[in-house]
Amino acid sequence: MEYRLGSPGNPTGTSGYVFSVATDPDLRRRGYSRACVEALLDWYRTRGVRRVDLRASREGEPLYASLGFVRTPDPSMRLTLSLTS
């Protein structure tokens, strides 16, 4: 979690970042990455974080898109969290 000056789109100034998600090739396609990222997003939500950034591999992008992340002008993806589940 990171703290910056607040803005109209992010009044608290807090933001999150997904640094790395990796699954052993023999254990892929079982939902482990999704479960980990969903748990992290819930953790951010409980702390009032509204913006989460990441840089996705080509293989990982469909997972993040399915969670609501969208492409930004630079090669990252961003999700704006609602604070209610």
PDB file as gemmi writes it, atoms N, CA and C in Angstrom:
CRYST1    1.000    1.000    1.000  90.00  90.00  90.00 P 1                      
ATOM      1  N   MET A   1       0.855  -1.157   0.000  1.00  0.00           N  
ATOM      2  CA  MET A   1       0.000   0.000   0.000  1.00  0.00           C  
ATOM      3  C   MET A   1       0.905   1.225   0.000  1.00  0.00           C  
ATOM      4  N   GLU A   2       0.455   2.244  -0.700  1.00  0.00           N  
ATOM      5  CA  GLU A   2       1.242   3.452  -0.865  1.00  0.00           C  
ATOM      6  C   GLU A   2       0.366   4.656  -0.561  1.00  0.00           C  
ATOM      7  N   TYR A   3       0.953   5.672   0.030  1.00  0.00           N  
ATOM      8  CA  TYR A   3       0.215   6.890   0.366  1.00  0.00           C  
ATOM      9  C   TYR A   3       0.763   8.054  -0.443  1.00  0.00           C  
ATOM     10  N   ARG A   4      -0.150   8.778  -1.076  1.00  0.00           N  
ATOM     11  CA  ARG A   4       0.199   9.984  -1.835  1.00  0.00           C  
ATOM     12  C   ARG A   4      -0.809  11.067  -1.512  1.00  0.00           C  
ATOM     13  N   LEU A   5      -0.627  12.224  -2.071  1.00  0.00           N  
ATOM     14  CA  LEU A   5      -1.621  13.280  -1.895  1.00  0.00           C  
ATOM     15  C   LEU A   5      -2.952  12.828  -2.479  1.00  0.00           C  
ATOM     16  N   GLY A   6      -4.034  13.158  -1.820  1.00  0.00           N  
ATOM     17  CA  GLY A   6      -5.358  12.820  -2.331  1.00  0.00           C  
ATOM     18  C   GLY A   6      -5.703  13.624  -3.569  1.00  0.00           C  
ATOM     19  N   SER A   7      -6.695  13.138  -4.285  1.00  0.00           N  
ATOM     20  CA  SER A   7      -7.183  13.822  -5.484  1.00  0.00           C  
ATOM     21  C   SER A   7      -8.679  13.551  -5.587  1.00  0.00           C  
ATOM     22  N   PRO A   8      -9.389  14.236  -6.483  1.00  0.00           N  
ATOM     23  CA  PRO A   8     -10.829  13.973  -6.599  1.00  0.00           C  
ATOM     24  C   PRO A   8     -11.150  12.505  -6.887  1.00  0.00           C  
ATOM     25  N   GLY A   9     -10.345  11.834  -7.698  1.00  0.00           N  
ATOM     26  CA  GLY A   9     -10.586  10.431  -8.011  1.00  0.00           C  
ATOM     27  C   GLY A   9     -10.065   9.470  -6.959  1.00  0.00           C  
ATOM     28  N   ASN A  10      -9.238   9.969  -6.049  1.00  0.00           N  
ATOM     29  CA  ASN A  10      -8.643   9.152  -4.997  1.00  0.00           C  
ATOM     30  C   ASN A  10      -8.431  10.031  -3.760  1.00  0.00           C  
ATOM     31  N   PRO A  11      -9.527  10.364  -3.065  1.00  0.00           N  
ATOM     32  CA  PRO A  11      -9.435  11.331  -1.967  1.00  0.00           C  
ATOM     33  C   PRO A  11      -8.490  10.935  -0.835  1.00  0.00           C  
ATOM     34  N   THR A  12      -8.338   9.644  -0.566  1.00  0.00           N  
ATOM     35  CA  THR A  12      -7.450   9.229   0.527  1.00  0.00           C  
ATOM     36  C   THR A  12      -5.983   9.228   0.118  1.00  0.00           C  
ATOM     37  N   GLY A  13      -5.722   9.204  -1.185  1.00  0.00           N  
ATOM     38  CA  GLY A  13      -4.349   9.166  -1.670  1.00  0.00           C  
ATOM     39  C   GLY A  13      -3.686   7.806  -1.548  1.00  0.00           C  
ATOM     40  N   THR A  14      -4.445   6.794  -1.129  1.00  0.00           N  
ATOM     41  CA  THR A  14      -3.858   5.464  -1.001  1.00  0.00           C  
ATOM     42  C   THR A  14      -3.995   4.696  -2.310  1.00  0.00           C  
ATOM     43  N   SER A  15      -3.005   3.894  -2.611  1.00  0.00           N  
ATOM     44  CA  SER A  15      -3.089   3.042  -3.790  1.00  0.00           C  
ATOM     45  C   SER A  15      -2.359   1.743  -3.497  1.00  0.00           C  
ATOM     46  N   GLY A  16      -2.717   0.723  -4.252  1.00  0.00           N  
ATOM     47  CA  GLY A  16      -2.096  -0.581  -4.092  1.00  0.00           C  
ATOM     48  C   GLY A  16      -1.411  -0.988  -5.373  1.00  0.00           C  
ATOM     49  N   TYR A  17      -0.540  -1.979  -5.264  1.00  0.00           N  
ATOM     50  CA  TYR A  17       0.171  -2.471  -6.425  1.00  0.00           C  
ATOM     51  C   TYR A  17       0.335  -3.981  -6.298  1.00  0.00           C  
ATOM     52  N   VAL A  18       0.055  -4.692  -7.364  1.00  0.00           N  
ATOM     53  CA  VAL A  18       0.300  -6.133  -7.414  1.00  0.00           C  
ATOM     54  C   VAL A  18       1.676  -6.289  -8.061  1.00  0.00           C  
ATOM     55  N   PHE A  19       2.658  -6.713  -7.273  1.00  0.00           N  
ATOM     56  CA  PHE A  19       4.032  -6.773  -7.768  1.00  0.00           C  
ATOM     57  C   PHE A  19       4.320  -8.016  -8.580  1.00  0.00           C  
ATOM     58  N   SER A  20       3.867  -9.162  -8.129  1.00  0.00           N  
ATOM     59  CA  SER A  20       4.197 -10.380  -8.849  1.00  0.00           C  
ATOM     60  C   SER A  20       3.246 -11.496  -8.442  1.00  0.00           C  
ATOM     61  N   VAL A  21       2.707 -12.173  -9.421  1.00  0.00           N  
ATOM     62  CA  VAL A  21       1.887 -13.361  -9.189  1.00  0.00           C  
ATOM     63  C   VAL A  21       2.443 -14.433 -10.113  1.00  0.00           C  
ATOM     64  N   ALA A  22       2.837 -15.547  -9.540  1.00  0.00           N  
ATOM     65  CA  ALA A  22       3.400 -16.634 -10.344  1.00  0.00           C  
ATOM     66  C   ALA A  22       2.889 -17.961  -9.815  1.00  0.00           C  
ATOM     67  N   THR A  23       2.595 -18.865 -10.727  1.00  0.00           N  
ATOM     68  CA  THR A  23       2.137 -20.202 -10.367  1.00  0.00           C  
ATOM     69  C   THR A  23       3.027 -21.219 -11.068  1.00  0.00           C  
ATOM     70  N   ASP A  24       3.416 -22.239 -10.346  1.00  0.00           N  
ATOM     71  CA  ASP A  24       4.193 -23.325 -10.935  1.00  0.00           C  
ATOM     72  C   ASP A  24       3.439 -23.845 -12.157  1.00  0.00           C  
ATOM     73  N   PRO A  25       4.134 -24.052 -13.276  1.00  0.00           N  
ATOM     74  CA  PRO A  25       3.448 -24.501 -14.498  1.00  0.00           C  
ATOM     75  C   PRO A  25       2.589 -25.753 -14.300  1.00  0.00           C  
ATOM     76  N   ASP A  26       3.011 -26.666 -13.440  1.00  0.00           N  
ATOM     77  CA  ASP A  26       2.238 -27.896 -13.215  1.00  0.00           C  
ATOM     78  C   ASP A  26       0.970 -27.666 -12.400  1.00  0.00           C  
ATOM     79  N   LEU A  27       0.835 -26.476 -11.795  1.00  0.00           N  
ATOM     80  CA  LEU A  27      -0.321 -26.194 -10.934  1.00  0.00           C  
ATOM     81  C   LEU A  27      -1.220 -25.097 -11.498  1.00  0.00           C  
ATOM     82  N   ARG A  28      -1.000 -24.709 -12.731  1.00  0.00           N  
ATOM     83  CA  ARG A  28      -1.807 -23.647 -13.342  1.00  0.00           C  
ATOM     84  C   ARG A  28      -3.204 -24.136 -13.685  1.00  0.00           C  
ATOM     85  N   ARG A  29      -4.102 -23.165 -13.893  1.00  0.00           N  
ATOM     86  CA  ARG A  29      -5.498 -23.415 -14.301  1.00  0.00           C  
ATOM     87  C   ARG A  29      -6.303 -24.088 -13.188  1.00  0.00           C  
ATOM     88  N   ARG A  30      -5.931 -23.822 -11.932  1.00  0.00           N  
ATOM     89  CA  ARG A  30      -6.660 -24.388 -10.790  1.00  0.00           C  
ATOM     90  C   ARG A  30      -7.254 -23.305  -9.899  1.00  0.00           C  
ATOM     91  N   GLY A  31      -7.078 -22.039 -10.269  1.00  0.00           N  
ATOM     92  CA  GLY A  31      -7.679 -20.951  -9.506  1.00  0.00           C  
ATOM     93  C   GLY A  31      -6.814 -20.392  -8.394  1.00  0.00           C  
ATOM     94  N   TYR A  32      -5.567 -20.843  -8.282  1.00  0.00           N  
ATOM     95  CA  TYR A  32      -4.713 -20.359  -7.197  1.00  0.00           C  
ATOM     96  C   TYR A  32      -4.378 -18.875  -7.341  1.00  0.00           C  
ATOM     97  N   SER A  33      -4.005 -18.450  -8.536  1.00  0.00           N  
ATOM     98  CA  SER A  33      -3.681 -17.030  -8.746  1.00  0.00           C  
ATOM     99  C   SER A  33      -4.907 -16.161  -8.495  1.00  0.00           C  
ATOM    100  N   ARG A  34      -6.049 -16.585  -9.011  1.00  0.00           N  
ATOM    101  CA  ARG A  34      -7.288 -15.822  -8.793  1.00  0.00           C  
ATOM    102  C   ARG A  34      -7.575 -15.687  -7.298  1.00  0.00           C  
ATOM    103  N   ALA A  35      -7.458 -16.776  -6.553  1.00  0.00           N  
ATOM    104  CA  ALA A  35      -7.729 -16.738  -5.112  1.00  0.00           C  
ATOM    105  C   ALA A  35      -6.777 -15.782  -4.399  1.00  0.00           C  
ATOM    106  N   CYS A  36      -5.512 -15.813  -4.768  1.00  0.00           N  
ATOM    107  CA  CYS A  36      -4.532 -14.919  -4.135  1.00  0.00           C  
ATOM    108  C   CYS A  36      -4.820 -13.458  -4.454  1.00  0.00           C  
ATOM    109  N   VAL A  37      -5.092 -13.160  -5.721  1.00  0.00           N  
ATOM    110  CA  VAL A  37      -5.359 -11.776  -6.108  1.00  0.00           C  
ATOM    111  C   VAL A  37      -6.664 -11.290  -5.488  1.00  0.00           C  
ATOM    112  N   GLU A  38      -7.696 -12.110  -5.462  1.00  0.00           N  
ATOM    113  CA  GLU A  38      -8.957 -11.709  -4.829  1.00  0.00           C  
ATOM    114  C   GLU A  38      -8.747 -11.422  -3.338  1.00  0.00           C  
ATOM    115  N   ALA A  39      -7.943 -12.242  -2.659  1.00  0.00           N  
ATOM    116  CA  ALA A  39      -7.656 -11.996  -1.241  1.00  0.00           C  
ATOM    117  C   ALA A  39      -6.905 -10.682  -1.057  1.00  0.00           C  
ATOM    118  N   LEU A  40      -5.947 -10.401  -1.935  1.00  0.00           N  
ATOM    119  CA  LEU A  40      -5.216  -9.140  -1.860  1.00  0.00           C  
ATOM    120  C   LEU A  40      -6.150  -7.961  -2.095  1.00  0.00           C  
ATOM    121  N   LEU A  41      -7.044  -8.069  -3.087  1.00  0.00           N  
ATOM    122  CA  LEU A  41      -7.985  -6.981  -3.358  1.00  0.00           C  
ATOM    123  C   LEU A  41      -8.923  -6.749  -2.173  1.00  0.00           C  
ATOM    124  N   ASP A  42      -9.358  -7.827  -1.531  1.00  0.00           N  
ATOM    125  CA  ASP A  42     -10.180  -7.683  -0.320  1.00  0.00           C  
ATOM    126  C   ASP A  42      -9.392  -6.982   0.783  1.00  0.00           C  
ATOM    127  N   TRP A  43      -8.129  -7.336   0.935  1.00  0.00           N  
ATOM    128  CA  TRP A  43      -7.268  -6.709   1.940  1.00  0.00           C  
ATOM    129  C   TRP A  43      -7.164  -5.209   1.658  1.00  0.00           C  
ATOM    130  N   TYR A  44      -6.942  -4.855   0.389  1.00  0.00           N  
ATOM    131  CA  TYR A  44      -6.886  -3.431   0.020  1.00  0.00           C  
ATOM    132  C   TYR A  44      -8.219  -2.746   0.328  1.00  0.00           C  
ATOM    133  N   ARG A  45      -9.323  -3.376  -0.037  1.00  0.00           N  
ATOM    134  CA  ARG A  45     -10.642  -2.792   0.209  1.00  0.00           C  
ATOM    135  C   ARG A  45     -10.845  -2.449   1.682  1.00  0.00           C  
ATOM    136  N   THR A  46     -10.497  -3.370   2.568  1.00  0.00           N  
ATOM    137  CA  THR A  46     -10.706  -3.138   4.002  1.00  0.00           C  
ATOM    138  C   THR A  46      -9.853  -1.995   4.523  1.00  0.00           C  
ATOM    139  N   ARG A  47      -8.847  -1.607   3.793  1.00  0.00           N  
ATOM    140  CA  ARG A  47      -7.976  -0.503   4.184  1.00  0.00           C  
ATOM    141  C   ARG A  47      -8.286   0.782   3.431  1.00  0.00           C  
ATOM    142  N   GLY A  48      -9.385   0.777   2.681  1.00  0.00           N  
ATOM    143  CA  GLY A  48      -9.814   1.983   1.984  1.00  0.00           C  
ATOM    144  C   GLY A  48      -9.078   2.288   0.696  1.00  0.00           C  
ATOM    145  N   VAL A  49      -8.310   1.327   0.185  1.00  0.00           N  
ATOM    146  CA  VAL A  49      -7.587   1.540  -1.074  1.00  0.00           C  
ATOM    147  C   VAL A  49      -8.579   1.449  -2.221  1.00  0.00           C  
ATOM    148  N   ARG A  50      -8.558   2.450  -3.088  1.00  0.00           N  
ATOM    149  CA  ARG A  50      -9.500   2.479  -4.205  1.00  0.00           C  
ATOM    150  C   ARG A  50      -8.841   2.220  -5.552  1.00  0.00           C  
ATOM    151  N   ARG A  51      -7.510   2.336  -5.622  1.00  0.00           N  
ATOM    152  CA  ARG A  51      -6.835   2.152  -6.900  1.00  0.00           C  
ATOM    153  C   ARG A  51      -5.718   1.132  -6.753  1.00  0.00           C  
ATOM    154  N   VAL A  52      -5.709   0.153  -7.660  1.00  0.00           N  
ATOM    155  CA  VAL A  52      -4.687  -0.896  -7.643  1.00  0.00           C  
ATOM    156  C   VAL A  52      -4.089  -0.993  -9.043  1.00  0.00           C  
ATOM    157  N   ASP A  53      -2.782  -0.930  -9.125  1.00  0.00           N  
ATOM    158  CA  ASP A  53      -2.088  -1.023 -10.402  1.00  0.00           C  
ATOM    159  C   ASP A  53      -1.293  -2.326 -10.484  1.00  0.00           C  
ATOM    160  N   LEU A  54      -1.018  -2.745 -11.707  1.00  0.00           N  
ATOM    161  CA  LEU A  54      -0.149  -3.890 -11.960  1.00  0.00           C  
ATOM    162  C   LEU A  54       0.326  -3.836 -13.389  1.00  0.00           C  
ATOM    163  N   ARG A  55       1.319  -4.627 -13.675  1.00  0.00           N  
ATOM    164  CA  ARG A  55       1.776  -4.838 -15.042  1.00  0.00           C  
ATOM    165  C   ARG A  55       1.600  -6.317 -15.322  1.00  0.00           C  
ATOM    166  N   ALA A  56       0.791  -6.623 -16.311  1.00  0.00           N  
ATOM    167  CA  ALA A  56       0.413  -8.015 -16.572  1.00  0.00           C  
ATOM    168  C   ALA A  56       1.212  -8.605 -17.728  1.00  0.00           C  
ATOM    169  N   SER A  57       1.542  -9.877 -17.578  1.00  0.00           N  
ATOM    170  CA  SER A  57       2.097 -10.617 -18.708  1.00  0.00           C  
ATOM    171  C   SER A  57       0.950 -10.904 -19.675  1.00  0.00           C  
ATOM    172  N   ARG A  58       1.280 -11.287 -20.866  1.00  0.00           N  
ATOM    173  CA  ARG A  58       0.254 -11.649 -21.860  1.00  0.00           C  
ATOM    174  C   ARG A  58      -0.610 -12.797 -21.332  1.00  0.00           C  
ATOM    175  N   GLU A  59       0.029 -13.742 -20.640  1.00  0.00           N  
ATOM    176  CA  GLU A  59      -0.711 -14.884 -20.100  1.00  0.00           C  
ATOM    177  C   GLU A  59      -1.616 -14.492 -18.936  1.00  0.00           C  
ATOM    178  N   GLY A  60      -1.189 -13.515 -18.139  1.00  0.00           N  
ATOM    179  CA  GLY A  60      -1.949 -13.118 -16.958  1.00  0.00           C  
ATOM    180  C   GLY A  60      -3.049 -12.110 -17.221  1.00  0.00           C  
ATOM    181  N   GLU A  61      -2.968 -11.391 -18.339  1.00  0.00           N  
ATOM    182  CA  GLU A  61      -3.929 -10.317 -18.607  1.00  0.00           C  
ATOM    183  C   GLU A  61      -5.389 -10.773 -18.574  1.00  0.00           C  
ATOM    184  N   PRO A  62      -5.755 -11.939 -19.126  1.00  0.00           N  
ATOM    185  CA  PRO A  62      -7.169 -12.341 -19.057  1.00  0.00           C  
ATOM    186  C   PRO A  62      -7.679 -12.483 -17.616  1.00  0.00           C  
ATOM    187  N   LEU A  63      -6.845 -12.981 -16.722  1.00  0.00           N  
ATOM    188  CA  LEU A  63      -7.253 -13.089 -15.314  1.00  0.00           C  
ATOM    189  C   LEU A  63      -7.556 -11.704 -14.750  1.00  0.00           C  
ATOM    190  N   TYR A  64      -6.639 -10.774 -14.942  1.00  0.00           N  
ATOM    191  CA  TYR A  64      -6.828  -9.442 -14.369  1.00  0.00           C  
ATOM    192  C   TYR A  64      -8.013  -8.724 -15.006  1.00  0.00           C  
ATOM    193  N   ALA A  65      -8.184  -8.886 -16.301  1.00  0.00           N  
ATOM    194  CA  ALA A  65      -9.340  -8.278 -16.966  1.00  0.00           C  
ATOM    195  C   ALA A  65     -10.638  -8.841 -16.394  1.00  0.00           C  
ATOM    196  N   SER A  66     -10.662 -10.141 -16.100  1.00  0.00           N  
ATOM    197  CA  SER A  66     -11.883 -10.745 -15.548  1.00  0.00           C  
ATOM    198  C   SER A  66     -12.174 -10.226 -14.141  1.00  0.00           C  
ATOM    199  N   LEU A  67     -11.157  -9.709 -13.460  1.00  0.00           N  
ATOM    200  CA  LEU A  67     -11.339  -9.131 -12.127  1.00  0.00           C  
ATOM    201  C   LEU A  67     -11.683  -7.640 -12.181  1.00  0.00           C  
ATOM    202  N   GLY A  68     -11.703  -7.076 -13.386  1.00  0.00           N  
ATOM    203  CA  GLY A  68     -12.096  -5.677 -13.533  1.00  0.00           C  
ATOM    204  C   GLY A  68     -10.972  -4.715 -13.873  1.00  0.00           C  
ATOM    205  N   PHE A  69      -9.737  -5.197 -13.948  1.00  0.00           N  
ATOM    206  CA  PHE A  69      -8.630  -4.327 -14.335  1.00  0.00           C  
ATOM    207  C   PHE A  69      -8.793  -3.940 -15.802  1.00  0.00           C  
ATOM    208  N   VAL A  70      -8.405  -2.722 -16.127  1.00  0.00           N  
ATOM    209  CA  VAL A  70      -8.463  -2.245 -17.509  1.00  0.00           C  
ATOM    210  C   VAL A  70      -7.103  -1.676 -17.892  1.00  0.00           C  
ATOM    211  N   ARG A  71      -6.822  -1.728 -19.173  1.00  0.00           N  
ATOM    212  CA  ARG A  71      -5.571  -1.172 -19.696  1.00  0.00           C  
ATOM    213  C   ARG A  71      -5.528   0.324 -19.458  1.00  0.00           C  
ATOM    214  N   THR A  72      -4.342   0.818 -19.160  1.00  0.00           N  
ATOM    215  CA  THR A  72      -4.094   2.251 -19.048  1.00  0.00           C  
ATOM    216  C   THR A  72      -3.178   2.641 -20.204  1.00  0.00           C  
ATOM    217  N   PRO A  73      -2.950   3.940 -20.429  1.00  0.00           N  
ATOM    218  CA  PRO A  73      -2.095   4.331 -21.562  1.00  0.00           C  
ATOM    219  C   PRO A  73      -0.684   3.747 -21.496  1.00  0.00           C  
ATOM    220  N   ASP A  74      -0.119   3.587 -20.308  1.00  0.00           N  
ATOM    221  CA  ASP A  74       1.183   2.931 -20.220  1.00  0.00           C  
ATOM    222  C   ASP A  74       0.940   1.417 -20.124  1.00  0.00           C  
ATOM    223  N   PRO A  75       1.958   0.613 -20.120  1.00  0.00           N  
ATOM    224  CA  PRO A  75       1.712  -0.838 -20.147  1.00  0.00           C  
ATOM    225  C   PRO A  75       1.332  -1.406 -18.778  1.00  0.00           C  
ATOM    226  N   SER A  76       0.349  -0.798 -18.150  1.00  0.00           N  
ATOM    227  CA  SER A  76      -0.128  -1.336 -16.877  1.00  0.00           C  
ATOM    228  C   SER A  76      -1.639  -1.489 -16.953  1.00  0.00           C  
ATOM    229  N   MET A  77      -2.191  -2.077 -15.928  1.00  0.00           N  
ATOM    230  CA  MET A  77      -3.646  -2.210 -15.817  1.00  0.00           C  
ATOM    231  C   MET A  77      -4.029  -1.634 -14.466  1.00  0.00           C  
ATOM    232  N   ARG A  78      -5.257  -1.150 -14.328  1.00  0.00           N  
ATOM    233  CA  ARG A  78      -5.709  -0.524 -13.089  1.00  0.00           C  
ATOM    234  C   ARG A  78      -7.129  -0.963 -12.781  1.00  0.00           C  
ATOM    235  N   LEU A  79      -7.416  -1.081 -11.497  1.00  0.00           N  
ATOM    236  CA  LEU A  79      -8.756  -1.398 -11.009  1.00  0.00           C  
ATOM    237  C   LEU A  79      -9.146  -0.355  -9.982  1.00  0.00           C  
ATOM    238  N   THR A  80     -10.344   0.208 -10.088  1.00  0.00           N  
ATOM    239  CA  THR A  80     -10.900   1.079  -9.076  1.00  0.00           C  
ATOM    240  C   THR A  80     -11.866   0.248  -8.268  1.00  0.00           C  
ATOM    241  N   LEU A  81     -11.575   0.070  -6.974  1.00  0.00           N  
ATOM    242  CA  LEU A  81     -12.376  -0.786  -6.106  1.00  0.00           C  
ATOM    243  C   LEU A  81     -13.556  -0.028  -5.525  1.00  0.00           C  
ATOM    244  N   SER A  82     -14.696  -0.685  -5.437  1.00  0.00           N  
ATOM    245  CA  SER A  82     -15.778  -0.145  -4.650  1.00  0.00           C  
ATOM    246  C   SER A  82     -15.518  -0.618  -3.227  1.00  0.00           C  
ATOM    247  N   LEU A  83     -15.894   0.179  -2.244  1.00  0.00           N  
ATOM    248  CA  LEU A  83     -15.558  -0.148  -0.858  1.00  0.00           C  
ATOM    249  C   LEU A  83     -16.578  -1.055  -0.212  1.00  0.00           C  
ATOM    250  N   THR A  84     -17.563  -1.512  -0.975  1.00  0.00           N  
ATOM    251  CA  THR A  84     -18.526  -2.492  -0.468  1.00  0.00           C  
ATOM    252  C   THR A  84     -18.355  -3.768  -1.268  1.00  0.00           C  
ATOM    253  N   SER A  85     -18.541  -4.885  -0.631  1.00  0.00           N  
ATOM    254  CA  SER A  85     -18.356  -6.177  -1.328  1.00  0.00           C  
ATOM    255  C   SER A  85     -19.590  -6.560  -2.075  1.00  0.00           C  
TER     256      SER A  85                                                      
END                                                                             
